[in-house]
Amino acid sequence: MINIYLDEHQSTLKYLKDTKVSIHNVFVMTGDFNIRDRDLDPSYPHYSAHSDILIDIADFLELKLSFSVH
């Protein structure tokens, strides 16, 4: 499991994307990642480029996105 704390500037998320960190045996990456985006939460009306970074990292790690049902 990866537990990532993201500050208001999404520094950790950007670092993971830019360095293509080699992480093995990752099965779960969880959290809200401090990203407010309509693709991650349909009730939120705005788009955030940070969600694209999160999705790129998940793809790189061969993880599937799962959304909770409200």
Secondary structure, 3 states (H helix, E strand, C coil): CEECCCCCCCHHHHHHHHHCCCCCCCCCEECCCCCCCCCCCCCCCCCCHHHHHHHHHHHHCCCCCCCCCC
